[in-house]
Amino acid sequence: MRQNLGASVRSGVTGVAVVDVGPRARRVDDTRRSGLRISAISEILRHAGMDRLPGVGGGSRLDIRMGRKSKGERHTFMTRVPELAGTRVRHEAAALGCYYTDYLAYVICRHVDVPMELPTGEVVDHAEPPAVGDGRVQFIAKVPMTAAAIVKAEAEDMGVSLSDYIAKAICDFHEVPFEPRVMKKALKAWAKAAELPMTG
């Protein structure tokens, strides 16, 4: 079940907050105790009720050419993730045969508990995402509107940027450390609210 994490951020009002926005904490803890890392691809397939990627006559699932279905209205988010997370995103989107925008949308939908069809077999060649100067890789995610509304509300409640919220969700999915920065305007708003007299 999705968690409201605003309170966990506000508990320590500092310039930088470590926020656990992943719904997979219990599974990750079990994985760490066993010393294994569960493949994100296996996790996606398991969630979709698939034993393996689809194929015809034993061929690669990349040999299947599918018509691109209408994916409905979406909101476009831009985010920057650490290079390790970017490498894992590139590898798994290529293995699944889906666009980065769809793969990231699926990861985000998983995070906010919004159903989304597994996007596979649509593309073979992927453009290289641009690297940015702070050691991160830039991606675009096209998220269904229902999930996008949750993302916006939770990012505002936590006081972090949309880019950092999405980056944290992606990094949690791939078990890559990332600390979202609480925005100054949120810190000021919380400080001002704390100064208001209590009324009953």
C-alpha angles and dihedrals in degrees: 000000000000116000131221101231102179092101093053091056095045092052088081111029102203137135091260126034131190104222127187103210095160122111089203099075096118093048091046092051090052090048093051092050090055092047092236132118114218111224112249088221090056089048091052093048092047091051090050092050093245126134093201142350112287118262139167120234091346093305126137117283085232088071090068113094112202130190111247107249124214105269097194129233114332140182118230117226126183119209141170121219132185115272093253091055090045091054091052092047091052093047096048097041088053092047091050093044095232136127118264089239091056096041092053091044088055092050091050092047089052089052095052095037097246116143116243130170115251105258107219140148098022104111139022104182118059126194115235109256114235119261117224129211099256097066095269137114121230122229137172121221122196103205127190111255095246091056092040091058090054092047092052094047095047094045090053092047090051093045095235131123120262089243093055093044091055092042090053092050091050093046092049090052090053095038094242118145114246132162116205114214118236108230120243093235090058092050090051092048092050092047091050092048090051090056094054114106116252114249126197 
